[in-house]
Amino acid sequence: MRYLVGMEETVGLRELRQRASEIVRKVEDGHEMTVTVQGRPAIRLVPIKRSRWRRMEDVKELFAGTPEDAATWRADMEQIDHTLTDPFHRP
């Protein structure tokens, strides 16, 4: 049995076992859930905060200034793969 407490959904332990994948996907999408055991709240499932990847163009001002070895810095920057994608992105 599921019900809402405020904006948080509650799910029983038995239902969690039966629909674990579906419930985990829902939590990943931002929902919070309380799992009950014999009708008593036992644990909360909350989504983790994901790191956001940034493109070099978006953060290069953070690296403004002259490094001790500018030539090495430029060489390192040229080796960056600018085609990187966010590994946490879900299509």
N, C-alpha and C positions, 0 to 999 in steps of 0.2 A: 504494500500500500504506500502510495506517495501522496504527500500533501505539502503545502507551502507554509513556511513560517516567515512572515515578512516577505522578502524577495528570495529567500533561500529555500531550495527544494529539499525535502526529506525523503529518504529511501530506507527501507528495511534491509537488514543484513541478507536475508534470503533473496530478495529481489536483486541486491547488488551482486550476489553470486551468480544468479541466473542471467543478468544483463550487464556483466562487468564491462565488456568492450564498449557498448553503447553509452554507458554512464561515464566511463573515462573520457570518451570523445566529447561528451557534453561538457564535462569539467574543463577539458582542454580548450573548448570554445568560449570559456569565460564564466560558466555557471558555477555556483558554489552549492555543495550538497552536504547535508548532515546524515550520517548513517546511524540508524537506531538498532538497538539490540533489545528485544522484548519490549519495544515501545519507548525505550529511554535513549536519548541522544548519547552516542558513544564516541564518534569521531566526525571530523569535518573534512571534506574533500574540497580543496581549493586549487585553482590553476597556479602554476609557478609563473613568476615573472621572467619572461624571455629576454635575452640580450638582443639588442637591435644592431644589425650590421650597418655600417656606414661606408659610403664611397669615399675615396681619398679626396675627391673634389670638395666634399662636404666638411672635411676636417683638416684640410691642409693648413688653414690659418693657425691651428693649434701648434703647428710645427714651424711657425715663422721664426726667423732669426737665422744666424749663421752657425752651423755646427762647427765643431773643431776641425773636421775634415770634410769640407763641402763637396769635394770630388767623390768621396766614398758615399756620402749621403745621396748625391744624384745617381750614382750607379745603383745603389740599393733601391731607390725609388723607381728606376727603370725596370727593375726585375719584378715589380708588383704585377700580379695578374689582375687586370681591371675587369675581368669577366666574372669575378667571384659572385656567388649568389648566396642569399640568406639560407643557411642550412635548417633554420627553424620554420621556414615558410611552408604552409600547407596549402596545396592547390585546391 
